[in-house]
Amino acid sequence: MFSHVVILLSLWQPVQKESKQSAGFDDLLAKGNSLLKQRHYEKAIATFSKALELEPTSTRAIRGRGQAYAASGKYLKSMDDFTEAIRLNPDDALSWSDRATLKDLMGDFAMAVKDYDKSILINSSNSGTYSRRGRTLGRIGKIERAIEDFTEAIHLKPQYVDAYVDRAYAYLSSGSIAAAKSDCESALKYDSKSVRAYTARSKVSLTKKGWKEALNDLDRALDIDPKATEALVERARIRACCPDPRLRNGKVALTDAKLACELTSWPNGWFLDALAAAYAELGQFKEAVQYQEKAITDKRFYATDGPSADRRLKLYRSEQPFRLGP
C-alpha cells in the first residue's frame, strides 16, 4: 500500500518573488504565499487575484492562485489557472508540475505522469518534481519506478526529508520493511521534527503489530503539529480499529478523523474512510455506511484501496466494526 495521505501543501512547488515586478505586486505575492501556507485559502485567492490586477500575465501569481484553488477543493478553477500559466509560458517547468499535481489530486494519474515528464524534460534538476512524480507512480502500483524517482530526488538534494519519507512508503509497499525503517531514521536525522517521518515510522511499526509504538510516534507528530492531517488520520484508524481493546477509543478516533476532514474541506477518501471506521467503533453504523460510501467516490483513494474499502463497507452494512489485521 503506497503513501495515502499526503499533506496537501507539501505537493506544490513554492511560488517565488518576481524581482522585475512592482513593490506592490511583490508584497501581494508574498502575502498570498503566506496565507496559502497558513491554510487561509479564500484570503490567498483574493490576494493573488489582486496581484493579477496589477500584472495580469504573471505566471507566478496565476500559479499561486491555482494552488489556493486546488487546496480549497476548487479543482476546475485551479485547472484553468495552471493551463493558462502554461499557455503564457510553455517553458515554465513549475506550471507543468503544478498541473500534474492537480491531475493527481483529481485521480487522472496517467495524464499527471505526462505533465511531470514534460516538467522534467524542461528542468531535470528539480528534486521536488521527481518526488511528486514518484508519488503518482506509486499510486498506480509502479513501485520500482517510484523508488527510482525518490532516489534521484535524494541524489539531487541529499537532505530531502520528504523524499526519504516517500521512499519509505514505497519500500513498505514492496515489503522492504528494513529499508523503509532506515529511510524514516534518515529523515529524522536530518529533521528531528518531521511530522511525516514520525507518521511513516508509525506505519513501519504497524507491520509488526507494534500498536503502542505506532501510537507513540503519532503522538509525537501531533505534539509538533496538532493539525497534521496524516497523523490525525493514522491515529484515528488505530484508535478505531486496533485489535487490542485496551488501545481502542472511538471518541478520540472520531475527534481526530473529524478534524482531519474539516482541515481538508472533506474531499479526501482516506480521511473519510477513517471517519467511517470511528463511527463503526462507536456503533453508529448508519453514519459509518454514509461516510464509507463517500470515501469510495474518491478516485485516488479507490485506485489503491478499493477492494479493502469495499470490504469495510460490507462490514458496516452488517453492523460490524473493522479491525486491523496482520
C-alpha positions in Angstrom: 0.0 0.0 0.0 1.5 3.3 -1.1 1.6 6.5 0.9 -2.0 7.5 1.0 -2.4 10.7 2.9 -0.1 13.5 1.8 -0.2 16.9 3.4 -1.6 19.0 0.5 0.7 22.0 0.8 3.8 19.7 0.5 2.7 18.9 -3.0 3.2 22.3 -4.5 6.3 24.0 -5.9 6.7 27.3 -4.0 5.8 30.5 -5.8 8.8 32.8 -5.7 9.0 36.6 -5.7 9.2 38.2 -9.1 12.1 40.7 -8.9 11.1 42.6 -12.0 7.6 43.4 -10.8 6.5 46.4 -8.8 6.9 46.6 -5.0 3.1 46.5 -4.6 2.9 43.3 -6.7 5.8 41.7 -4.8 4.0 42.5 -1.5 0.8 40.9 -2.6 2.7 37.8 -3.9 4.4 37.4 -0.6 1.2 37.9 1.3 -0.6 35.3 -0.9 2.1 32.8 -0.3 1.9 33.4 3.5 -1.9 33.0 3.5 -1.6 29.8 1.5 1.0 28.3 3.9 -1.4 29.2 6.8 -4.3 27.4 5.0 -6.3 30.6 4.6 -7.2 29.6 1.1 -10.0 32.1 0.3 -7.9 35.0 1.5 -5.0 33.7 -0.5 -7.2 33.5 -3.7 -8.3 37.1 -3.1 -4.8 38.3 -2.6 -3.4 36.6 -5.7 -6.3 38.0 -7.7 -5.4 41.5 -6.6 -1.8 40.8 -7.7 -3.1 39.8 -11.1 -5.0 43.1 -11.4 -1.5 44.7 -11.3 0.2 42.1 -13.5 -2.4 40.1 -15.4 0.2 37.8 -17.2 2.3 36.9 -14.2 2.5 33.1 -14.3 3.7 33.1 -10.6 0.6 34.8 -9.4 -1.6 32.6 -11.6 0.1 29.5 -10.2 -0.3 30.8 -6.7 -4.0 31.3 -7.1 -4.2 27.9 -8.8 -2.6 26.3 -5.8 -5.0 28.0 -3.4 -8.0 26.9 -5.6 -6.8 23.4 -5.5 -6.2 23.4 -1.8 -9.7 24.6 -1.2 -11.1 21.8 -3.5 -11.9 24.1 -6.4 -10.2 21.9 -8.9 -11.8 23.2 -12.1 -10.8 26.8 -11.4 -7.3 25.5 -10.4 -7.0 23.7 -13.7 -7.9 26.8 -15.6 -5.2 28.8 -13.8 -2.4 26.2 -14.4 -3.4 25.7 -18.0 -3.3 29.5 -18.5 0.1 29.7 -16.9 1.4 27.0 -19.3 -0.2 28.9 -22.3 1.6 32.1 -21.2 4.9 30.3 -20.7 5.1 26.8 -22.2 8.7 26.5 -20.9 7.8 27.1 -17.2 8.6 23.7 -15.7 6.8 24.6 -12.4 3.5 25.2 -14.1 3.6 21.8 -15.7 4.5 20.3 -12.4 1.7 22.1 -10.6 -0.9 21.0 -13.2 0.5 17.4 -12.8 -0.1 17.6 -9.1 -3.7 18.8 -9.6 -4.3 15.9 -12.1 -3.1 13.5 -9.5 -5.5 15.0 -7.0 -8.3 14.5 -9.5 -7.3 10.9 -10.0 -6.1 11.3 -13.5 -2.8 9.6 -12.9 -1.7 8.8 -16.4 -2.0 12.4 -17.5 -0.4 13.6 -14.3 2.7 11.5 -15.2 2.8 13.0 -18.7 2.8 16.5 -17.2 5.5 15.6 -14.8 7.5 14.1 -17.7 7.2 17.4 -19.5 8.3 19.4 -16.4 11.4 17.2 -16.0 12.2 17.4 -19.7 12.3 21.2 -19.3 14.2 21.1 -16.0 15.8 17.8 -14.9 17.4 19.2 -11.8 14.3 19.9 -9.7 14.2 17.3 -6.9 10.6 18.2 -5.9 9.3 17.2 -9.3 10.9 13.8 -9.2 9.5 13.2 -5.7 6.0 14.2 -6.8 6.1 12.0 -9.9 7.2 9.2 -7.7 4.1 9.6 -5.5 1.9 9.4 -8.5 3.7 6.3 -9.9 3.4 4.7 -6.5 -0.4 5.3 -6.5 -0.7 3.3 -9.8 1.4 0.5 -8.5 4.7 1.3 -10.3 6.7 1.0 -7.1 10.1 0.3 -8.6 9.8 3.4 -10.8 8.6 5.4 -7.8 11.7 4.3 -5.8 13.9 5.4 -8.7 12.3 8.8 -8.7 12.7 9.2 -4.9 16.3 8.1 -5.2 17.0 10.6 -7.9 15.4 13.3 -5.7 17.7 12.4 -2.8 20.7 12.4 -5.2 19.8 15.9 -6.3 19.1 17.0 -2.7 20.8 14.7 -0.2 18.9 16.0 2.9 15.5 16.0 1.2 13.4 14.8 4.1 10.1 14.3 2.2 11.8 12.2 -0.4 13.2 9.9 2.3 9.7 9.6 3.7 8.1 9.0 0.3 10.7 6.3 -0.5 10.0 4.7 2.9 6.3 4.4 2.0 7.3 2.9 -1.4 9.6 0.4 0.4 6.7 -0.5 2.7 4.5 -1.2 -0.4 7.2 -3.6 -1.8 7.6 -5.4 1.6 11.1 -4.0 2.2 10.4 -3.2 5.9 14.1 -2.7 6.9 14.7 -0.3 4.1 11.6 1.7 5.0 12.7 2.0 8.6 16.1 3.1 7.5 14.7 5.9 5.4 12.5 7.0 8.3 15.6 7.2 10.5 17.4 9.1 7.8 14.6 11.6 7.6 14.6 12.1 11.3 18.3 12.5 11.4 18.0 15.5 9.0 14.9 16.8 10.7 14.0 15.6 14.2 10.7 17.4 14.0 9.5 15.9 10.7 5.8 15.0 11.2 5.7 12.9 8.1 8.8 10.9 9.2 7.2 10.0 12.5 3.9 9.2 10.8 5.8 6.9 8.3 7.7 5.2 11.1 4.4 4.5 12.8 3.3 2.6 9.8 6.6 0.6 9.9 5.6 -0.4 13.5 2.2 -1.5 12.3 3.7 -4.1 10.0 4.9 -5.8 13.2 1.7 -5.1 15.2 3.6 -2.6 17.2 0.4 -0.7 18.1 1.8 1.2 21.1 5.0 2.1 19.2 2.9 3.4 16.4 0.7 5.5 18.7 3.8 6.9 20.4 5.2 8.2 17.1 1.8 9.6 16.1 1.5 11.4 19.4 5.0 12.9 18.8 3.9 14.0 15.4 0.8 15.7 16.7 2.7 17.3 19.6 4.8 19.0 16.9 1.8 19.9 14.7 -1.7 19.3 16.2 -3.2 19.9 12.8 -1.1 17.3 10.9 -3.9 15.6 9.0 -1.9 12.5 8.0 -1.0 11.8 11.7 -4.6 12.6 12.8 -6.0 10.0 10.4 -3.5 7.3 11.2 -4.1 7.8 15.0 -7.8 7.7 14.4 -7.5 4.5 12.4 -5.6 2.8 15.3 -7.9 4.1 18.0 -10.9 2.9 16.0 -9.7 -0.4 14.6 -6.9 -1.8 16.8 -7.4 -5.4 17.7 -6.3 -4.7 21.3 -9.4 -3.3 23.0 -7.2 -1.5 25.6 -6.0 0.8 22.9 -9.3 1.5 21.2 -11.1 4.7 21.9 -13.9 5.5 19.5 -14.5 9.0 20.8 -10.8 10.0 20.3 -10.8 8.4 16.9 -13.9 10.4 15.9 -12.4 13.7 17.1 -9.2 13.1 15.2 -10.9 12.0 12.0 -13.4 14.8 12.0 -10.6 17.4 12.5 -8.6 15.9 9.6 -11.7 16.1 7.3 -12.5 19.7 8.4 -8.9 20.8 7.7 -9.1 19.5 4.1 -12.7 20.5 3.3 -13.9 16.8 3.3 -12.8 15.6 -0.1 -10.2 13.0 0.9 -11.2 9.4 0.7 -8.6 8.1 3.2 -9.8 10.6 5.8 -13.5 9.7 5.2 -12.6 6.1 5.5 -11.1 6.7 8.9 -14.1 8.7 9.9 -16.4 5.8 8.9 -14.3 3.4 11.0 -14.6 5.7 14.0 -18.4 5.8 13.7 -18.4 2.0 13.4 -16.4 1.6 16.5 -19.0 3.7 18.3 -21.8 1.6 17.0 -23.1 4.3 14.7 -23.3 2.2 11.6 -25.7 4.4 9.7 -23.0 7.2 9.7 -20.3 4.6 9.1 -22.0 3.5 5.9 -22.7 7.1 4.8 -19.1 8.2 5.0 -17.6 4.9 3.6 -19.8 5.4 0.6 -18.5 8.9 0.2 -14.9 7.7 0.6 -15.1 5.3 -2.3 -16.1 8.1 -4.7 -12.6 9.5 -4.3 -10.8 8.1 -7.4 -7.3 8.4 -5.8 -8.4 6.5 -2.7 -10.3 3.9 -4.7 -7.4 3.3 -7.1 -5.2 2.0 -4.2 -7.7 0.9 -1.5 -10.8 -0.1 -3.5 -11.1 -3.8 -2.5 -10.4 -3.2 1.2 -12.7 -0.2 1.3 -15.5 -2.3 -0.3 -15.0 -5.0 2.4 -15.2 -2.4 5.2 -18.4 -1.0 3.6 -19.9 -4.6 3.7 -18.9 -4.9 7.4 -20.6 -1.6 8.3 -23.8 -2.6 6.4 -23.8 -5.8 8.5 -23.3 -3.6 11.6 -19.8 -4.9 12.3 -16.7 -2.7 13.1 -13.4 -3.1 11.2 -10.3 -4.5 12.9 -6.8 -4.1 11.7 -5.2 -7.4 10.9 -1.8 -8.9 10.0 
